[in-house]
């Protein structure tokens, strides 16, 4: 996929595309020194990483409200969403080198983001309207990580692959939630899990 094809598919402006071009160039440079994305995926950067992230943007109800990206890594999807107009993005990433990249990429793109250079369980709780994640952890672990950032109105958008049903089965043992599965635009076996009204399931106490 070319950058121009991405721009058409994602419906982004020329200014946003120019910003993402700068991001892509920086990523390729840094990727020679630290492992941001798999080297084999770089030729498909605009489809596999950029569009995969950008497809979440239309699902964000209020781009000005707090958004949390769990395990942001190289900035997918959180930094792409920030470039597209998510103006209160919080990128959570424990790897300090990746955080240095995120800070430089945000500067190059020209967006303001909050980078939390620590594990999600070490970040003080706050409420986000939207929580996103891509290739970070299985769903039960993601829900554990996301809980401190959610209230009854928060929407969770998780990019998942072919094992999504297995992950949902495991997650439902500990969580109540409303689930919508949206087909991925970039992976025929992938889905976007849209979760809301999450709460921990009450376990029945054994009779004594």
LUMTIBA-65062 format. One record per residue (C-alpha): residue number from 1; residue in one letter; x, y, z. Coordinates in steps of 0.1 Angstrom, whole numbers, plus 5000, padded with zeros to 4 digits. Layout:
BEGIN
NUM:a:X:Y:Z
...
END
This chain:
BEGIN
1:x:5000:5000:5000
2:x:5013:5034:4991
3:x:5009:5064:5014
4:x:4984:5079:4989
5:x:4963:5047:4990
6:x:4964:5048:5028
7:x:4952:5084:5028
8:x:4923:5075:5006
9:x:4914:5044:5026
10:x:4917:5062:5060
11:x:4902:5095:5047
12:x:4929:5117:5061
13:x:4939:5152:5050
14:x:4971:5160:5031
15:x:4985:5176:5063
16:x:4978:5144:5083
17:x:4994:5123:5056
18:x:5025:5145:5056
19:x:5028:5142:5093
20:x:5025:5104:5091
21:x:5051:5103:5063
22:x:5075:5120:5087
23:x:5066:5095:5114
24:x:5072:5066:5090
25:x:5106:5080:5080
26:x:5116:5084:5116
27:x:5104:5049:5125
28:x:5125:5033:5097
29:x:5156:5052:5109
30:x:5151:5042:5146
31:x:5142:5007:5137
32:x:5178:5001:5126
33:x:5189:5006:5162
34:x:5160:4993:5183
35:x:5133:4968:5176
36:x:5102:4990:5171
37:x:5084:4968:5145
38:x:5095:4936:5128
39:x:5119:4943:5099
40:x:5098:4920:5077
41:x:5067:4942:5082
42:x:5083:4975:5070
43:x:5075:4970:5033
44:x:5038:4968:5044
45:x:5041:4997:5069
46:x:5012:5017:5055
47:x:4988:4988:5054
48:x:4999:4966:5083
49:x:5006:4993:5108
50:x:4992:5027:5097
51:x:4959:5016:5083
52:x:4955:4989:5110
53:x:4957:5016:5136
54:x:4937:5043:5116
55:x:4907:5020:5113
56:x:4899:5026:5150
57:x:4895:5064:5146
58:x:4859:5064:5133
59:x:4849:5043:5163
60:x:4861:5070:5188
61:x:4830:5089:5199
62:x:4849:5120:5212
63:x:4884:5125:5199
64:x:4890:5153:5224
65:x:4883:5131:5254
66:x:4911:5111:5272
67:x:4923:5081:5252
68:x:4946:5054:5266
69:x:4969:5032:5245
70:x:4980:5002:5264
71:x:5015:4990:5254
72:x:5020:5017:5228
73:x:5053:5003:5215
74:x:5061:5022:5183
75:x:5029:5042:5186
76:x:5004:5018:5170
77:x:4976:5026:5174
78:x:4978:5056:5198
79:x:5002:5079:5180
80:x:4984:5074:5146
81:x:4951:5082:5163
82:x:4967:5113:5178
83:x:4979:5124:5144
84:x:4944:5119:5131
85:x:4928:5141:5158
86:x:4927:5123:5191
87:x:4939:5153:5211
88:x:4942:5138:5246
89:x:4961:5106:5240
90:x:4980:5088:5268
91:x:5006:5064:5255
92:x:5016:5037:5281
93:x:5049:5020:5274
94:x:5073:5004:5298
95:x:5103:5003:5275
96:x:5123:5035:5280
97:x:5139:5034:5245
98:x:5105:5031:5229
99:x:5093:5060:5250
100:x:5122:5081:5237
101:x:5111:5072:5202
102:x:5074:5081:5210
103:x:5085:5115:5223
104:x:5106:5123:5192
105:x:5078:5110:5169
106:x:5052:5131:5186
107:x:5075:5161:5181
108:x:5081:5153:5145
109:x:5044:5148:5139
110:x:5035:5179:5157
111:x:5011:5165:5183
112:x:5009:5166:5221
113:x:5006:5133:5238
114:x:5012:5122:5274
115:x:5038:5094:5276
116:x:5037:5071:5306
117:x:5071:5054:5308
118:x:5061:5026:5330
119:x:5039:4995:5332
120:x:5002:5000:5331
121:x:4998:4987:5366
122:x:5022:5014:5379
123:x:5003:5043:5362
124:x:4980:5061:5387
125:x:4943:5055:5378
126:x:4923:5080:5358
127:x:4892:5077:5336
128:x:4895:5075:5298
129:x:4866:5076:5274
130:x:4884:5052:5251
131:x:4910:5025:5258
132:x:4929:5010:5228
133:x:4955:4983:5223
134:x:4971:4964:5195
135:x:4992:4932:5200
136:x:4999:4938:5236
137:x:4984:4909:5256
138:x:4956:4883:5256
139:x:4922:4898:5264
140:x:4919:4887:5301
141:x:4952:4905:5308
142:x:4942:4935:5288
143:x:4910:4939:5308
144:x:4930:4937:5340
145:x:4953:4965:5327
146:x:4924:4986:5314
147:x:4902:4984:5345
148:x:4918:5014:5363
149:x:4911:5036:5333
150:x:4875:5027:5328
151:x:4841:5037:5341
152:x:4807:5024:5330
153:x:4808:5046:5299
154:x:4843:5038:5287
155:x:4847:5020:5253
156:x:4875:4996:5247
157:x:4888:4990:5212
158:x:4912:4960:5209
159:x:4927:4948:5176
160:x:4926:4910:5177
161:x:4934:4880:5155
162:x:4921:4845:5148
163:x:4922:4834:5185
164:x:4897:4860:5195
165:x:4869:4835:5204
166:x:4893:4816:5227
167:x:4903:4849:5244
168:x:4867:4859:5248
169:x:4858:4826:5264
170:x:4886:4830:5289
171:x:4877:4866:5296
172:x:4841:4859:5302
173:x:4850:4837:5332
174:x:4861:4868:5351
175:x:4844:4897:5333
176:x:4809:4909:5323
177:x:4809:4931:5291
178:x:4790:4939:5260
179:x:4808:4928:5229
180:x:4807:4938:5193
181:x:4831:4923:5168
182:x:4839:4945:5138
183:x:4857:4929:5109
184:x:4893:4942:5104
185:x:4900:4961:5073
186:x:4936:4949:5072
187:x:4934:4912:5083
188:x:4908:4888:5069
189:x:4912:4868:5101
190:x:4912:4898:5124
191:x:4886:4917:5143
192:x:4882:4949:5163
193:x:4867:4940:5196
194:x:4845:4969:5208
195:x:4837:4963:5245
196:x:4816:4984:5269
197:x:4800:4981:5303
198:x:4828:4960:5316
199:x:4827:4948:5352
200:x:4842:4920:5371
201:x:4820:4890:5373
202:x:4807:4881:5408
203:x:4818:4846:5418
204:x:4795:4825:5437
205:x:4809:4816:5472
206:x:4809:4778:5479
207:x:4784:4767:5505
208:x:4799:4758:5539
END
